[in-house]
């Protein structure tokens, strides 16, 4: 008995407890991926599962627990491992939101930054500040966010095809570059991110250099792609009653349905006058039933976007599976006019759900009342992506041809830090990735990382003013000089750990006319975007230079690249006024 008693006391002293519990929001819904810190565990992080539940082995019965989730107030309290614990996190309301404003690039603010504020009547675009040159000896390090948004190019195409000048703030050069997947011919089958770079001359200033950086995401094996749970959130309000709005979206979604698998699930929420579940969750094997439901949608009524977004998230949470791709696809012209309608109010609603593991993709359509700024902001806050659909070919590109790249993320919160070598780089400027004007004076200098889809090829370009003593011959002979060091940061879905991958940017300088066609075609795209911007930062070249560069480098087998040449020629006529011929005077006219 004495031996048994001693063993019992010893085991009790070393006993382990198991702290179990769940974290809920104020509506009783479990919150996915809540960060958990326990005093007894130090800085080790734990997370809630899909239903908000957790279980953690601990060495003490009473512990201090801290719970953190985006869109919710931080909760610090006492936890008792003796019983099942339930915690409720309070949502951050609109009056006390503590969401840090984040940037798309980390370029220091210059006093002479250029911005445009032209907005076509009825449409809204975020006012952007173009990135200017930065001195590398003072600010050698910078960064930019990765995302797969390509909406800008198709929207630009819409304006030019309608013989309308493009609002400068609608021009986002990084989205134009990534619309074409310029370096997509070589697939990345390595299972991890790869990086390639090219240094060449800037065609508008041969004394400067262009540094092309291309990052390729790994491909997911088609057989290993997880099931997809989709909620189509479709705007059927009165403003959608145009051929290039609801009818176009109906055709687009029906094409997407054709590619669904039996293990995929679809539900439809519609809003217009009223908000409701139009189609309860159904397997992708019932394609005809899903397409029939889509075809029966009709436009009419107001646009209660706030209620619609909340309804879609509630339905997506009921469909949620931790091993599936859970996503809402919002399709609208963005003209919300009932309930909370401001960009910030709607973004706050989305932020409260970003911990749920449900991504938000936004598809924009229409013209005249199209709200580009609203949809772009919602997609970023919802850990998703954003596209603009101007015709059925674009719909097929986004929802069929590039469906896996758009819908299946291999990385979240992805961004790049780059540090230039001042011995080589005197000044640099990041092309595109322009920040919102209202964030530059009120920011924590934190990048808003993007979502990267399977197999996505991402391009970023810097214009560089080299250090004066490095000649072309010196650059060719010193290929071992590192221009910069690059660090890729990203997270895997469901895991908050920051993964980093270093790359070195070596000197592989090549004269512009000797570079591969995709590099020269990308340069034509950059020049095209610069002329559309109509700012003082873009000079020393003409529309003819854009057209000639594109014609000399485009892939004749690519419809998109061929179309771009035609688009550049249309833009030249639109932006270059014809000179009136002077009529010769006859003697009789005097």
Protein Blocks (a to p, Z undefined) as FASTA:
>chain_A
ZZmmmmmmmmmmmpccddddddddfkopacehiacddfklomaccdddfkopacdddfbf
bdcdddddehiacddddddfkbccddddddddfklcccdcddfbdcdcdfkbccdfbdce
hiacddddddddddfklmmbgcddddfbfklmmmmmmmmmnopacdfklpcfklmmmmno
mmlmpccfeopacddddddddfklmkbccdddddddddddfklpccddddddddfbfklm
cfklmmmmmmmmmmmmmmpcfkbccdddddehiacdfbgcddfklmmlmmmmmmmpcced
dddfklmmmmmmmmmmmmpcfkbccddddddehiacehjfbfklmmmmmmmmmmnopacd
dddedehjacfklmmmmmmmnopacdddfbfklmmmmmmmmmmmmmmcfbehiacddddd
fklmmbdcdeejiacfklmmocghiacdddddehiacdddddddddfklcfklmmmmmmb
cfbdcddddddehiabdcddddddddfbdcfklpcfklmmmmmmmmmmmmmnopakbghi
afklmmmmmmmmpcfkbmklmmmmmmmmmmmmmmmccddddddddfklZZ
